[in-house]
Amino acid sequence: MPSKKKIKVLIVEDEETLSQMYSMKFEKEGFDVKASLDGADALEQAKSFKPDFILLDIILPGLDGFSVLGSLKEDKDLKKVPVIMLTNLGQSEDIEKGKKLGAIDYLVKANCTPMEVVEKVREHLK
């Protein structure tokens, strides 16, 4: 019997420690994970990996998260992939901007545990 297809998550986080922490948590929870440390690479990874879900930081080297989100939403193959902004920028204008650009949710890293982030992704996948 074929096993259930793993849900593919792309984690875009420039801080390596955080990236590894989220990656490990999602892998432990049964997701197929790819991580990217900068904006341009994130777009490449999104095209090749074809994730079911993207967690996107805003402060990134090169292209910032808002630019990455804009590009994803303009790409015919990627525009339907749900994106959650996962950042430490919690100002309402950042949240507004993220949602206007097409993010389905906005999480402030300092306010949630990795498990809560996993739960959020699961909620949105239902």
C-alpha positions as CSV (number, residue, x, y, z in Angstrom):
1,M,0.0,0.0,0.0
2,P,1.5,3.3,-1.0
3,S,2.3,5.6,1.9
4,K,0.6,8.9,2.2
5,K,2.5,11.6,0.3
6,K,4.5,13.8,2.6
7,I,3.6,17.4,2.7
8,K,6.4,19.5,1.3
9,V,7.3,22.6,3.2
10,L,9.9,25.2,2.1
11,I,11.3,27.2,5.1
12,V,12.9,30.5,4.1
13,E,14.9,31.7,7.1
14,D,18.3,33.4,6.9
15,E,19.2,32.6,10.5
16,E,20.8,29.2,10.2
17,T,20.0,28.1,13.8
18,L,16.3,29.0,13.4
19,S,16.2,27.4,10.0
20,Q,17.6,24.1,11.4
21,M,15.3,24.3,14.4
22,Y,12.1,24.7,12.2
23,S,13.4,22.1,9.7
24,M,14.0,19.5,12.4
25,K,10.6,20.2,13.9
26,F,8.7,19.8,10.6
27,E,10.7,16.7,9.7
28,K,10.0,15.1,13.1
29,E,6.3,15.9,12.4
30,G,6.5,14.0,9.1
31,F,6.9,16.8,6.6
32,D,9.3,16.8,3.6
33,V,11.4,19.9,4.3
34,K,13.7,22.1,2.2
35,A,15.3,25.2,3.7
36,S,16.5,28.3,2.0
37,L,18.7,31.0,3.6
38,D,18.0,33.9,1.1
39,G,15.3,35.3,-1.2
40,A,16.8,34.5,-4.6
41,D,17.5,30.9,-3.5
42,A,14.0,30.6,-2.1
43,L,12.5,31.3,-5.5
44,E,14.8,28.7,-7.1
45,Q,13.9,26.2,-4.5
46,A,10.2,26.9,-4.8
47,K,10.4,26.2,-8.5
48,S,12.3,23.0,-8.2
49,F,10.9,21.6,-5.0
50,K,7.3,22.6,-5.7
51,P,6.3,22.9,-2.0
52,D,2.8,22.5,-0.7
53,F,3.5,25.3,1.8
54,I,6.1,28.1,2.3
55,L,7.2,29.7,5.6
56,L,8.7,33.0,4.7
57,D,10.9,35.4,6.8
58,I,10.9,39.0,5.8
59,I,14.4,40.1,6.6
60,L,16.6,38.1,4.1
61,P,19.8,38.8,2.3
62,G,19.3,40.0,-1.2
63,L,15.5,39.8,-1.9
64,D,13.4,40.4,1.1
65,G,10.4,38.3,2.0
66,F,8.0,40.8,0.6
67,S,9.7,40.7,-2.8
68,V,9.9,36.9,-2.7
69,L,6.1,36.8,-1.9
70,G,5.4,39.2,-4.7
71,S,7.4,37.0,-7.2
72,L,5.7,33.8,-5.9
73,K,2.2,35.3,-6.4
74,E,3.2,36.3,-10.0
75,D,4.4,32.9,-11.0
76,K,1.6,30.8,-12.6
77,D,3.0,27.5,-11.0
78,L,3.6,28.9,-7.6
79,K,0.9,31.5,-7.0
80,K,-1.5,29.0,-5.4
81,V,1.1,27.8,-2.8
82,P,0.0,29.0,0.6
83,V,2.6,31.3,2.3
84,I,2.8,32.1,6.0
85,M,5.0,35.0,6.9
86,L,7.2,33.9,9.8
87,T,9.1,36.9,11.0
88,N,10.0,39.1,14.0
89,L,8.5,42.2,12.3
90,G,5.2,42.5,14.2
91,Q,4.2,46.0,13.2
92,S,0.7,46.2,11.8
93,E,1.9,47.8,8.5
94,D,4.1,44.8,7.9
95,I,1.2,42.4,8.7
96,E,-1.0,44.4,6.3
97,K,1.6,44.4,3.6
98,G,2.2,40.6,3.9
99,K,-1.5,39.9,3.7
100,K,-2.0,42.3,0.8
101,L,0.7,40.6,-1.1
102,G,-1.0,37.2,-0.6
103,A,0.2,35.7,2.6
104,I,-2.5,33.6,4.2
105,D,-1.2,34.1,7.7
106,Y,1.4,36.1,9.6
107,L,3.3,34.7,12.6
108,V,5.7,36.6,14.8
109,K,8.5,34.1,15.7
110,A,8.9,35.5,19.2
111,N,5.3,34.7,19.9
112,C,5.1,31.0,18.8
113,T,6.9,27.8,19.5
114,P,8.0,25.6,16.5
115,M,5.2,23.2,17.4
116,E,2.7,26.1,17.2
117,V,4.1,26.9,13.7
118,V,3.6,23.3,12.7
119,E,0.0,23.4,14.0
120,K,-0.7,26.6,12.1
121,V,0.5,24.9,8.8
122,R,-1.7,21.9,9.5
123,E,-4.7,24.1,10.2
124,H,-4.2,25.9,6.8
125,L,-3.8,22.5,5.0
126,K,-7.2,21.2,6.2
